[in-house]
Amino acid sequence: AGAATAASPADKERFICIYPAYLNNKKTIAEGRRIPIDKAVENPTSTEIQDVCAAVGFNVLLEKNKMYPREWNRDMQYRGRVRIQLKQDDGNPCLPQFPTRKSVMLYAAETIPKLKTRTQKMGGSDQSLQQGEGGKKGKGKKKK
């Protein structure tokens, strides 16, 4: 049992926590943003952070019900914390291109806008406009 307890603090050190607030360009440094605002993302979610980090090969753990302490908004979209294994047991980075937590945050912030869910949302708004127009035409036909 002694060995197991000794390992858990090390686990905590290897797994860094990233809250969506760290990457949110809607937040100030005081509210928890940790990267430059020009690199930050608009309202990232913990799921998006998990997706981009898992895609690049990180060992990722999503804790959906965790809240960033400074986050006053209790809505589901603001919840969540991503644990990422940054270092291996020997202290070396799991992925050499990401030696620091900052490098991971910058990567995630850079990649989230390219996610399919984000790009489709942009396209989705155009489609909904087209559907709206189509709907009007349909109504017109019915009146005749």
N, C-alpha and C positions, 0 to 999 in steps of 0.2 A: 504493500500500500504506500510505503514511503517513497518508492521510486515514481509511482504514478502522480503523487502530489507534486513532486519535484518537476515533473515534465509539464504540468499545466501552465505555470507562469511563462515558460519558454514558448508554449503554443500561442499564448496571448501575444507575445512579442513577434512571433513570426506572422501572425494574422493581423493585418492592419484593418482598421475600421474606416470605411468611407461613408459618410452621410451625404445624401443628395445636396444638402445645403452647401457643402464644400465647393460644389461645382456650379452653383446657381447664380446666374448673372443678375437675377432680380434681388440678390441679397448684398448687403455691405459686408466689409470685413468684420465689423462688430457683430453682424448677424450670423457670421459663421462661414463666409466665403473664404476659401484658402488659396485660390489661384487668381491671376489677373483677370479683370472683368472682360477684357477683349477676348480671352480664351474660354471664358465660362459659357455655360449653356442655359437656355431658358427653361426653368423648372424641370430639371432632370428627375427621373424617378429611380428608386433603388433597383427596380427591375432592369431599367436600361443600363445602369452601371454594371449590374450583374452580367447582362448579355454581352457587353463589349469586352469585359474582362475575361469572361469564360471563353469567348471566341478566340482570344489571343493566347489562351492556354493556361490561364491562372486557375488555381484551385479556389473556387469561390463559394461562399456561403451567404445566402440571403436571409436576413432576420427581419421578417415582414412587420412585426409589431413593435420593433424598437423605434424610439423617437429620438431625434436630435434634441438635446436639452434646451437649446435656445429657440427651437421652432415653436412659435405660439399657436400656429394653425394645426389643429388636431385631425384634419381631413386625412383620409386614407392615402391620397396621392402624395402627401408629404411624409408619410411614414416610411419606415424601412431603413435598414442599415446593411451595408455589404461588408462582409469580412473577406479579405483577400490574403491568401498566403503569399507573402512577399519574399520570405527567406526560407531556405531549407534548414534541416536540423543543424547543419554545420555553420549556419550563418551566412552562407552564400545566397545571392539572389536566385529565386526559382527561374526567372527569365532574365538573362543578362541585360536585355535592353531596358529593364525596369529596376534600377538599383535602389531607388528611393520611392517613398509613398507619393512624393510630389510628381515624380515621373508618371506614376500610375494615374493620378488625378488628371494630369494634363492630357494623357493619352485618352482617358475616358471622355473628358470634355470635348476633345477634338473629334472623337469617333461617334459619340451619341447623335449629333446632327445628321450623320450619314446613315443611321439605322433605317431599315425599311419602314418601320412604324412611323418614323419622323417624315421620311420623304413621301410616304403614301398619304399621310395626313395632309400634306401640302396639296398633293394631287387630288385627294378626297374632296377638298373644298371646291375645286374646279368642277369635279364630277357632280357634286350636289347642285351646283348652279345649273349645269346642263340638265340634270334630272328635273330641277324646278321648272325650267323653260319647257321641257318635254311635258311635264304635268299640266302646264297651262294650255298647251296645244291640245292635249287630250281632253281637257274640260271643254274647250271650245268645240271640238268635234261632237261631244255628247250633246251640247245645246242644240246643234243643228239636227 
